[in-house]
Amino acid sequence: SPVATSSSPVVTSPSSPVSSMPVKPQPSGTFTPEQLEAANTVIEYFRISDEVSSSLDSDPQPLKDITMGQTQELDMEVVDGYRRRGQVQTGVMVVAIIGASDAREEDGVRVVAVQVCTDSSKADVVDSRTGQSIFEPGKRSMYLEWNIDVVKTAEGWKIGDSTNESVLGCRA
């Protein structure tokens, strides 16, 4: 589920601008400009996702603008579902960039695969009327490792297809 953002040791509040956040590649090395742009796009995506999910009447357009394809469809379904059921996100997702692949050409566009670990232990989804969590205690994966394709489009970098799996924790 969508949620906020950080890059390695820095944890930011949803209101801090992404452009000022240092994205330090983990475990080592330096990112190319394309890898850095892709990583920043992932961080911005989770920040926007947190923002859109934390209010029943926030504008979902920024989330639509930063996504494409199946990810966009799934995210819009999740947001619509939360709103229909009166559910909102509290707290923020902590995001750690693990790494990024070299850019590749795919169907005439540049794609960078970004590896991310998200920690949702500081976030929840609750019934907006009662404040009760929608999750059964102990039944939720707190940590997910993602592989997210970030695609360079005419409008800028967008979140494309992604996969994730539950992990025991995020690597520091």
QUISULZI-V880579 format. One record per helix or strand of 2 or more residues. SS is the DSSP state (@ for helix, = for strand). FROM is the first residue (numbers start at 1). TO is the last residue. If there is no record, write none. Layout:
ss->(SS & SS)
from->(FROM & FROM)
to->(TO & TO)
//
This chain:
ss->(= & = & @ & @ & @ & @ & = & = & = & = & = & = & =)
from->(6 & 10 & 18 & 33 & 61 & 69 & 87 & 94 & 104 & 109 & 123 & 143 & 156)
to->(7 & 11 & 20 & 53 & 65 & 84 & 91 & 100 & 106 & 119 & 127 & 153 & 167)
//
